[in-house]
Amino acid sequence: KLLVRGETCHDIIPEVYPIDGEPVIDKAGKGAFYATDLECLLRVKNIETILVAGVTTEVCVHTTVREANDRGFHCVVLSDCCGRYIDE
């Protein structure tokens, strides 16, 4: 239940916790655009480039980048802000 707000291991770490008024997107799937209002939030603010970071690079980060690219966004993956559960 990692994708369910309130469950163990779901919360945002204190160092990057959003300030009051910042939107928080609860992902329903592996990508940040699936079944969320992320695209609408970005379009309303005329955002064309997104910086992507995450915990599972080979799944969630890649999926989000593909979804964003399909919608016409320019993506920058912050490699030193991504993690993997598979060691190379």
BELBELLIN-V688338 format. One record per run of one state. SS is the DSSP state (hx for helix, st for strand, lp for the rest). FROM is the first residue (numbers start at 1). TO is the last residue. Records with the same first field share a line. If there is no record, write none. Layout:
BEGIN
SS: FROM-TO, FROM-TO
END
This chain:
BEGIN
lp: 1-13, 17-37, 45-48, 55-56, 71-73, 83-88
hx: 14-16, 38-44, 57-70
st: 49-54, 74-82
END
